Amino acid sequence: MRLWRRAVQTARLLIGVPDYDTYVEHMRLHHPERPVMSYEEFFNERMRARYRGGGGRCC
């Protein structure tokens, strides 16, 4: 199952689809004091970051 999740994550990265589950896990581990965006908020923010030329990484 772990291999499958990694393959799905890689495929999403290759075609430019952001990985919401990875984002949620990162936020809970590294930024527990910050609210987690909904999937729609996350997707829209990632698309804005992608097309405005910014990376948008927090860490």
N, C-alpha and C positions, 0 to 999 in steps of 0.2 A: 504494500500500500504506500509506503514511503517513497519508493521509486516512482510510482505512478504520480504522486503529488509533485515530485520534483520535475517529472516530464511535462506535466500540465503547466507548471510555473514557467518552465523554460519556453514552452510553446507560446504562452501568453506574452512573454517578454519579446520573443522574436517577431510577433505580429503587432506588438504595441498595445496590448490590452493590460491595464494595470491589475495587480494581484491584491484584491481587497483583504483576503485572509492573512497574507503576509503583513500588510499594513496594520491590521488589528492586533496581530501578535506582537509586532514591533512596538506599537503604542502602549500596550499593556505591560510589556517588559521594561521599556526604557523611559516611558513618559506617563506613568499611572495617574499623575495629577491632571493631565490634559484630557478633555473629552474626545471620544472617538467619533469621527464623522460617519454619517450614514453612507451606504454604498453610493447613492446618487451624488452626495456632496463630494465624496472621494473621487468618483469617476470624473465629475466636472472639473475638479481642481487639477487632477492629473492631465486632463486634456488641455486645460489652459496652460499648465506648466510646459507641456510638450510642444505646443504650437506657438508659444511666445518666446521660445528659445532658452528658457531657464531650466535648471535641473530640478530645483524644488526639494532637494534632500535636506533633512534636518540634521543628520549626523554623518 
